[in-house]
Amino acid sequence: MTERVVIVGGGIAGVRTADALRTGGFDGDITLVDGGVFPYDRPPLSKEFLAGTKDIKQIALQPSQWYDDHLVRLLNQTVVAALRPREGKVELADGTLLPADRVVLATGGNAARPPIPGGGSERVHVLRTAEDADRLRPQLVPGARLLIVGAGLIGAEVASTAVRLGCEVGLVDPLAAPLMAPLGSELATWLHDLHTWHGITTVQAAVESFTDRGDHIEARLAGRRGSRAYDAVVLGVGMVPHTGLAERAAIEVDRGILVDAGQVTSNPAVLAVGDPSRMRGAPRAEHWEAAQHDGARAAATILGAEAPAPTAPWFWTARHGRHVEAVGHMESAAETVVRGTFDDPSFAVFGLRDGYVVAAAAVDDSAAVRAARRMIDRRVPADAGRLSDPAVNLRALLRTAPQGRRDETTP
Ligand SMILES: Cc1cc2nc3c(=O)[nH]c(=O)nc-3n(C[C@H](O)[C@H](O)[C@H](O)COP(=O)(O)OP(=O)(O)OC[C@H]3O[C@@H](n4cnc5c(N)ncnc54)[C@H](O)[C@@H]3O)c2cc1C
């Protein structure tokens, strides 16, 4: 029987696990250990928090009172040094041992720092924590020359924030249009072009090296002659999952901490959730909502309850005042149809295969993505012509849904 749960990591996955345990009726001890100042949300770090329009308190995942109200013992600025699952204990960096019947690893990861020569310069930034954002923000002044490496999610968002603050922004990526897999090539290209329309210089290339010249930094790009001077560089090239605790406890790790459908690792006393976990046979998710769902599933496992029904993967990103959402697996679509046009204030792209929606991505149209998600989750047969017609109500298309499939997004 599980009486004491220790959750390692106070990001969205860890906090959601604690919340879902209490909501599900768990009345044992919950200890949430986090290395940071207090649990805060990460998506605003490249958006409002970086722009300075929200402070750290405004991005807290829960108000401080929440932990008392839910009897969650929160240990901030505390690092877990080792798991001792055989002894039923977790060891903190100061040597304290916490008893734990089940441990949930919610340790997130670090921003990746590829071994680019000169990449260790103080002028080269990454963005994963509030401290990273605090260090970068003072560089984003009008006229500052900023190079962003990587135009996927975080790099593109930082570029958008920086150009709005008056920086002169260069955005370099070896891909012609990043995010093609989740968005499809047409939308990915449109979205990448949005940067140019907002005054950002986009370059398709890889960075070869940096040279810190004291009052500026030079970047040399592969296949280009010479180098260019910048005041600061931001690397937005992905993250490296924190798997060390699992590895040292002989838990199976392969590009993430391997888990089953209930988030249980190769050691039944240890679960893993969020960015560092990887469901066997699937890629790591690295998205905010996926981390939440992991937490809900881990809690269900600990409670011995039925896990929430799986739902199509979803994420959002924001840039240049546009809100983008995507659901499903666009890379598996055999055809795509556009609802509206790319010049409209809002529009959506649906990916279809064998008469079913398998993915959708939309700009400023959350309702279309919500509808698409229900179509995917319920396996509603879809008609490309009706989907692409903005006059057809998407909710009406859902009414042909076959019965009997649970859908956790349905209110
Ligand atoms: C700048 C930025 C912008 C993003 N924007 C979006 C977005 O727009 N849309 C989207 O879908 N996703 C976005 N994401 C991704 C999303 O935020 C992550 O997928 C999500 O935060 C993962 O949550 P997590 O709980 O798994 O990990 P984290 O949030 O990384 O939390 C892990 C926590 O574990 C703690 N920890 C690690 N090791 C230990 C230890 N040994 N002892 C104690 N504590 C430890 C860390 O201090 C950290 O607080 C963004 C991410 C970043 C960084």
Ligand as a Chemical Component Dictionary entry (heavy atoms), coordinates in Angstrom:
data_LIG
# 
_chem_comp.id                   LIG 
_chem_comp.type                 NON-POLYMER 
_chem_comp.pdbx_formal_charge   0 
_chem_comp.three_letter_code    LIG 
# 
loop_
_chem_comp_atom.comp_id 
_chem_comp_atom.atom_id 
_chem_comp_atom.alt_atom_id 
_chem_comp_atom.type_symbol 
_chem_comp_atom.charge 
_chem_comp_atom.model_Cartn_x 
_chem_comp_atom.model_Cartn_y 
_chem_comp_atom.model_Cartn_z 
_chem_comp_atom.pdbx_ordinal 
LIG C1  C1  C 0 10.964 28.858 -22.359 1  
LIG C2  C2  C 0 9.985  27.720 -22.557 2  
LIG C3  C3  C 0 8.805  27.957 -23.244 3  
LIG C4  C4  C 0 7.900  26.920 -23.454 4  
LIG N1  N1  N 0 6.750  27.168 -24.134 5  
LIG C5  C5  C 0 5.870  26.160 -24.360 6  
LIG C6  C6  C 0 4.671  26.395 -25.074 7  
LIG O1  O1  O 0 4.392  27.508 -25.517 8  
LIG N2  N2  N 0 3.829  25.343 -25.266 9  
LIG C7  C7  C 0 4.094  24.086 -24.789 10 
LIG O2  O2  O 0 3.279  23.173 -24.993 11 
LIG N3  N3  N 0 5.231  23.838 -24.085 12 
LIG C8  C8  C 0 6.117  24.842 -23.869 13 
LIG N4  N4  N 0 7.273  24.606 -23.167 14 
LIG C9  C9  C 0 7.545  23.241 -22.690 15 
LIG C10 C10 C 0 6.920  23.016 -21.330 16 
LIG O3  O3  O 0 7.080  24.136 -20.520 17 
LIG C11 C11 C 0 7.565  21.789 -20.705 18 
LIG O4  O4  O 0 7.214  20.671 -21.502 19 
LIG C12 C12 C 0 7.109  21.582 -19.277 20 
LIG O5  O5  O 0 7.453  22.677 -18.469 21 
LIG C13 C13 C 0 7.729  20.321 -18.706 22 
LIG O6  O6  O 0 7.395  20.236 -17.365 23 
LIG P1  P1  P 0 8.144  19.230 -16.397 24 
LIG O7  O7  O 0 7.404  19.306 -15.102 25 
LIG O8  O8  O 0 8.317  17.925 -17.046 26 
LIG O9  O9  O 0 9.632  19.812 -16.235 27 
LIG P2  P2  P 0 10.183 21.185 -15.654 28 
LIG O10 O10 O 0 9.213  22.283 -15.851 29 
LIG O11 O11 O 0 11.545 21.341 -16.232 30 
LIG O12 O12 O 0 10.316 20.921 -14.085 31 
LIG C14 C14 C 0 11.304 20.096 -13.549 32 
LIG C15 C15 C 0 11.658 20.568 -12.156 33 
LIG O13 O13 O 0 12.436 19.567 -11.531 34 
LIG C16 C16 C 0 13.401 20.187 -10.716 35 
LIG N5  N5  N 0 14.472 19.200 -10.480 36 
LIG C17 C17 C 0 15.221 18.567 -11.411 37 
LIG N6  N6  N 0 16.078 17.703 -10.812 38 
LIG C18 C18 C 0 15.856 17.811 -9.483  39 
LIG C19 C19 C 0 16.431 17.191 -8.346  40 
LIG N7  N7  N 0 17.404 16.273 -8.443  41 
LIG N8  N8  N 0 15.972 17.553 -7.113  42 
LIG C20 C20 C 0 14.972 18.466 -6.994  43 
LIG N9  N9  N 0 14.385 19.074 -8.056  44 
LIG C21 C21 C 0 14.828 18.756 -9.270  45 
LIG C22 C22 C 0 13.840 21.392 -11.522 46 
LIG O14 O14 O 0 14.414 22.366 -10.673 47 
LIG C23 C23 C 0 12.498 21.840 -12.126 48 
LIG O15 O15 O 0 11.877 22.797 -11.317 49 
LIG C24 C24 C 0 8.189  25.632 -22.948 50 
LIG C25 C25 C 0 9.392  25.400 -22.241 51 
LIG C26 C26 C 0 10.279 26.433 -22.042 52 
LIG C27 C27 C 0 11.567 26.163 -21.286 53 
# 
loop_
_chem_comp_bond.comp_id 
_chem_comp_bond.atom_id_1 
_chem_comp_bond.atom_id_2 
_chem_comp_bond.value_order 
_chem_comp_bond.pdbx_ordinal 
LIG C1  C2  SING 1  
LIG C2  C3  SING 2  
LIG C2  C26 DOUB 3  
LIG C3  C4  DOUB 4  
LIG C4  N1  SING 5  
LIG C4  C24 SING 6  
LIG N1  C5  DOUB 7  
LIG C5  C6  SING 8  
LIG C5  C8  SING 9  
LIG C6  O1  DOUB 10 
LIG C6  N2  SING 11 
LIG N2  C7  SING 12 
LIG C7  O2  DOUB 13 
LIG C7  N3  SING 14 
LIG N3  C8  DOUB 15 
LIG C8  N4  SING 16 
LIG N4  C9  SING 17 
LIG N4  C24 SING 18 
LIG C9  C10 SING 19 
LIG C10 O3  SING 20 
LIG C10 C11 SING 21 
LIG C11 O4  SING 22 
LIG C11 C12 SING 23 
LIG C12 O5  SING 24 
LIG C12 C13 SING 25 
LIG C13 O6  SING 26 
LIG O6  P1  SING 27 
LIG P1  O7  DOUB 28 
LIG P1  O8  SING 29 
LIG P1  O9  SING 30 
LIG O9  P2  SING 31 
LIG P2  O10 DOUB 32 
LIG P2  O11 SING 33 
LIG P2  O12 SING 34 
LIG O12 C14 SING 35 
LIG C14 C15 SING 36 
LIG C15 O13 SING 37 
LIG C15 C23 SING 38 
LIG O13 C16 SING 39 
LIG C16 N5  SING 40 
LIG C16 C22 SING 41 
LIG N5  C17 SING 42 
LIG N5  C21 SING 43 
LIG C17 N6  DOUB 44 
LIG N6  C18 SING 45 
LIG C18 C19 SING 46 
LIG C18 C21 DOUB 47 
LIG C19 N7  SING 48 
LIG C19 N8  DOUB 49 
LIG N8  C20 SING 50 
LIG C20 N9  DOUB 51 
LIG N9  C21 SING 52 
LIG C22 O14 SING 53 
LIG C22 C23 SING 54 
LIG C23 O15 SING 55 
LIG C24 C25 DOUB 56 
LIG C25 C26 SING 57 
LIG C26 C27 SING 58 
# 
